[in-house]
Amino acid sequence: MNNDPYKILGVPRTATQDEIKKAYRKLVKSLHPDLHPDDAAKQERFKAVSAAYELLGDPEQRRRFDAGEIDASGQERPERQFYHQYAEQDAGRRYDPGQGFGGAMGDDDLSDIFAQFFGGRAGGPGRNGFRQEFHARGQDLHYHLDVDFLDAARGTRRSVTMPDGHTIEIAIPPGLKDGQTLRLRGKGGPGSGQGGPGDALVTVSVRSHPVFSREGDDIEMDLPITFDEAVLGAKVEVPTVSGTVSATIPKGASSGQRLRLRGKGIRHPDGKAGDQIVRLKIVLPKRIDADMEELAKRWRDKSGLDPRADLRRMT
């Protein structure tokens, strides 16, 4: 399997961070293990895509990979000039095999060598050899999660299957935004030695809703009303993200008129809440009966209203 993270994500090396993120999200939507529980090949590819994004999704990790400082798995690469650097420090001295390591450099130097090669902390030399202790924090792992609009608005808990087959529970906080990333402490890659595990970084996509849309912390929607409700006014039931409420339609309401329901938008744990904006939309019956037609004719003959007069003046 190709281990070039750019090829795995299908992006060029010149891709922007946003292009890398879009490519990752597109792939994980089609490859997620929940969609292919019996397809081992797709599950392996999902793991490869997640690992590739773990590397390239972090600008600093990407820079180090591009510079050859780390490999595709995020591991440190030994410095190729390492021995030359030590040789330059000892310029003019010929190598003496009888001298051994101890004569050429001290124990502290050897500890530094092991630290540079293995990327950990080297312990001091023991009586019978070198005792090495490597402590490194585990890598952060990147994942993607689709969330329903109302779950993101209200908050919920979700059980999610990770690429390694483990199931974890994720708390979705109220007011979660599309593209927001949740950090799950200690749910990433395992650490080395006494190093703790990394974190799981879960980027969320909020699905669209057939009725509601979001603008900041405000919720917007269109509310159909009848001809008589627009003319006479009415009390009507209006759905919100937190339940149904009663609202007043003023007399003489027009399509496009906006009502504001205070505090019925996105509510955060600290108590702050946006509003719900309701756009009125007058809906006539598909079949106009004789009574309604006669009423409209009588009203037109008497009203003299010209709703397009302002348009003619401005154009």
N, C-alpha and C positions, 0 to 999 in steps of 0.2 A: 504494500500500500504506500502511495506517495505521502511523505511526511512533510512536504513543503506547505506551511499553513496558508500561504497565499493561494496555492493551487487548490487546496482543500475547500477554501471559501469561494474560489472562483473569481478572485479579484486580482488586478495587477499590483505590482509593488508600489506603484504611484498612487494607489487608491487613498482617498481621504478616510479619516476615522468614521465619518458618517456613512460613507459607502461600505466600509467594512461592517458596520453595525447593521445596515440594511440587508446586506448579503447574508449575514449570520441569522437574522430574524426570519428571512425567507426560507432558509434551509431547515431551521429547527421546526418551523411550522409543518413542514412536509415529512420530517424524519422522526418526530418525537416517538419514543417507545410506546406511549399509550395508543398511538395510531397503528403501530405495527408490532403487537405483542409477540408474534410468532416469526418475525422476520429478523434473523440474527444479523444478516448483512446490513440492513438499514440501522439496526441498533449500534453496530460497530461504527458505521459512518456517522451516526449521531454523536457518538463519543469523540470521534476525530474532529468533527465540526466544533464541538464544545471546547476541545483542547486548543484548536487553532484560534478560536476567538478569545480564549483565556490569555493567549500570548499577544495577539495583534490588537485586541480590544483595549489593552493597557498601553498608552503611548510610550511610557518609559520602557516597558518590556519589549515593545516593538522596536524601539530605537536600539536597544542592546542586541536584539536578534539580528537586525539589519547590519549592525557593526561587527557581528561575529563574536560578541562577548558571551552569548548563551546559545544553546542549540534549540531545535524545534520543540523540545520537551521542557524548555525553561531552565535547563541545567547549565551551570557555569562551564565554560570551555577553558582548558589550561592555556596560559599565555605561551605562545609559540617562541617568544624571545626570552623565555625564563632563564635558561642556562646561559645564554649570551649575556644577559644582564649581570649575572654573577661572575662570568668570565671577565667582563669589562672592569668590574670592581677589583679584580685580581690580576689586572693586565701586567704582562712581563714575567709572571711566575709560571713555570712549567709544571704540568701535572705530575705528581709523585705518587705512584700506586702504593708505596709503602706508608704513605702518610695517613691514608684512610680518611673517612669523613670527618673524624674528630679533629684531625690536623688541619683540614682545609676550611672548616667552618665549625662554629660552636653549636651546642645543643639548641640554643635559642633560634639559630638560623634554620636548623632542621625543622623545628616546630613551625616556623614561618613557611617553609616549603610545603609541608603537609597542609597547612591552612589555605595556601594559595591553590593547591591542586584540588582539594576536596571541598572548598567553600564552607568549611565549618571552623570551629574553634579547636585548635590542637592542644592537647594536654602536654605536660612536661615529660621528658624521657624517663622510662622506668629502668630498673636495674637490669632486666633481661631483654630489653628492647624498647620500642617506642609505644607508649600508650596514647591512643588518639580518642578524643571525644568530639563528636560532631553534633552540633545543635543548630537546627535550622527550622524555621516556621514553615508549615505546609503551604502549598500554593492556593491562591484564591481560584475558585472554579466558577465559571459563568454559565448561567442557564436562562431560559426564556419561558414565560408563562402567559397564556391568554386568560383574561378575566372578564366576566360579564359586566356590563355597564353598571347595573344596580348593585352588584357585589362590591365594585370599586367605590361607588358612592356611599354605600352604607357600612362597608367593612364586613369581613367574614373570615372564616378559616378554611383552608384548602389542603387536602392531602395530595401530595405530588410524588410521582415515581421518578427518582433520579436515574441517570444513565447506568449507574452501577447496580440497579435493581432495588436499592433501598427506598423506602417510602418515608417522607418527612412531612410534617404539618407546618404550613406557612400561615401566619397571621396577616391578613390583608387589612391594613388600617383604613378607617373611613376617609374618603376624599382622595384616594390613591389616583395619581394622574397617569395618563398614557405615556409610556417611555420611562417611568420612574423605576429606579433600581432598589430592591430590598436587599439588605445585608443580613445573612444568617450566620451568626458568630459560631465558629468551630465546626461548620458543616462542609468545609472545603477539603483539600488534600491533606493527608497525614503528614505530621512533622517528622524530623529526624532527631534521634537522641531525646533530649529534654525539650526540643522545640514543639510548640503547640500546633494544632491543626490550623489550616487556613480557613477562610470564610467562603460561603456560597453567595454569589452575587446574582440575584434573580431579577432580570429586566422584564417589566410587565407591559403587555399590550392590552389596552381596554377595548373590548368589542363595541361597535356602534349599537344604538338602541333605536327601535322604530318610532318612538315617540319623543324621547328626551335627547337633547344635545347639551354639551357643557361649554361654557365660556368663562374661564377663570373659576371662581367659586359659584357662579350663577348657573342655574339650569334654565334652558329655554325649551318651549314647546308651542305647537299650534293647537288651539282649542276650537273645534267646530261648534257653531251656534246656529239656531234656526232664525228664519226671517222675523218671526214674532218676538223671539227673545231679544233680537237686536233693536226692534222698534219699541217694545214695551219695557224692556229690562227684565231681569230674572235672577233667581238664585240657582246656581248650577254646581254640580260636583266636579272637582278638578283633581286629576291624579298628580301626585308629587313623588319624589324619590323616597319620602318618608311616610307615605300613605295618602289617602284621599281627604281633601278639605273642601269646604264650601266657599264659593266666591260669588260676588255680585257683579252681574253684567249691567252696566248703566243704560238708561233709556237712550235710544238713538245711537247705539254703538255701530261702528263701521268695521269692515274687514281691515286687518292690519293694525287696529288699535291694540295697545299693549297694556296689560294689567301687571302689577308687581305684587307678588306674594312675599312679604317680608320674612326672612329667616327660613324659607322653604327650599333653599338651595343646598349646596354641599356644606355639611356640618362637620367640623373638626373636633378632635377629642378635647381641645382647650375651650370649647363652647362657641367659638366663632363660626358664623354661618353666612353663606351667601343667600341670594333671593331666587325666586323662580319667576321668570318672565313669561307671561302668557300672551300670545298673539292671537287675537280673535279672527275667526274665519267664518263668514256667513255662508251657510250651505242651504241651497234650495232643493226641494224634492226633485227627483228625476222626472216625475210626471206632474205637470202643472194642471190642476183641475180648473173647472169653469169658474168657481167662486173666487179663487185666487187670481185668475186672469182678469175677471171683472173688477176686482178690488184694485189691481195694479193700474188698469185703464183709468178708473175714476181718480185715483191719486195722481197719475201723471197729468191729467187734464187740469187739475186744480193747483198742483204744487209750484210749477214753474222753476223747479230746481235744475240748475245746470252744473253738474259736478266737474265738468272739464273746462270751466271758464278760466280758472287760474292757469291751466296748461296753455291755453291760447295766448294769454297775456305774456307768458314767459318764453314763448317760442316764436 
